[in-house]
Each structure stands twice: as C-alpha cells, then as structure tokens.
Amino acid sequence: MFILGGLIAFVVGIINNAFSFDTDFLLQGFIGSISITLLEAVFGYQWNVIEQLDIWDYSNMLFSGVAGQVCLEFSIFAWIPLSFMC
C-alpha cells in the first residue's frame, strides 16, 4: 500500500506540473482521479486477485469493477478531492 500511495502522489504531482495554471482545476482533479483509479486497478488486480493478499475489496459496493478492485464512488468522491490536495 505504501508503494502504491507513493506512486500515486508522484503521478499526481507530475500531472500537476504538466498542466499550466490556466488549466481548469476540476479537469486536473478528474485526470488525477482517473490516474489513481487506473493505478488502483492494476495494483489491486495484481495484489488481491493474482497474489490473493486481500488488501482491499470493493465487491460489495455499488458500481465496483475490475474484480472488485475499483469503485466508481471512490473515484468521484474520494480520488478527485485527493487529487485537489496533491
């Protein structure tokens, strides 16, 4: 999890530096959320489905996908604000 968290902070930081200050803040948050969700899907599938470490599982939540490794609710209500903070 610490590896994924560090990678997410690094990627969102790169996204922040890639756009100018004129770029819409909401667009940057949306792109950050997509990046976080994609990283969560890749690492979640590897760690939870293939290696069966059971670190997180969104299977019981509405709009979960990629074998329960990503959740639309978290993508919108958690990862966009997290992208704003980063």
N, C-alpha and C positions, 0 to 999 in steps of 0.2 A: 504494500500500500504506500509506503514512503517513497518508493521508486516511482510509482505512478503519480503521486502528488507532486513530486519534484519535477517530473516530466511535464505535467500539466501546467505548472507555474512557468516553466521555461517556454513552452509553446505559446501560452497566452501572452507572455512578455514579448516574444518575437512578433506575434500578431499586432500587439500594441505599437511596436516600433516600425512595423511595415506600413502602417497607415499614417497619413498626415493628421494634424489636429483638426482639419476641416471635415474629416470623415464623421458621419453620424455616429454618435455614441451607442445608440441602440443596435446599429449594424455591427459595430465591433463586438458588442456583447453577444449578439446572435452568432457571429462567426466563432467566437470563443466557446460558446455553448456547443456548437457542432463539433469543434475540435475535441472538447472534453468528452462528449458522448462517443465519438469515434475511438478515442484512446481507451475509454472505459469498456467499449465493446471488445476491442482487440485484447486488452489485458484480462478482462473478465472472462472471455471465452477461453483464453489460454490457462489462466489460474483456476477457474471454477469448473469448467466443463472438461477440459483435457486432463489437467493435473488433479482435479477434484479436491481443491483446498477449501472450498465453501467459504470464501471470504465475504461475498455479498450475493444476494439473490433477490431480484425484483419480480419473480414469477407470480407472486400473489397480488401484485399491484396492477392497476388498470393501465393499459397501453404499454406493457412491457414487451421487449423484443430481444432478439439475438440470444435465445435460450435463457431468458430472464436476466440478462446481464446489463441491459439498459432500460431506462424508463422515461417515457415522454414527460411525465410530471416533473421529474428531477431535472430534465433537460431545460424545461421552461422556468420552473420556479426556484431552482437551486443553482444551476450552472450559469444562467445569464447573470444573476446578481454576483456570483463568484467571479465571473469574467469582468464585471464592472470594478470589483475591488482590486483585482490583479492589475 
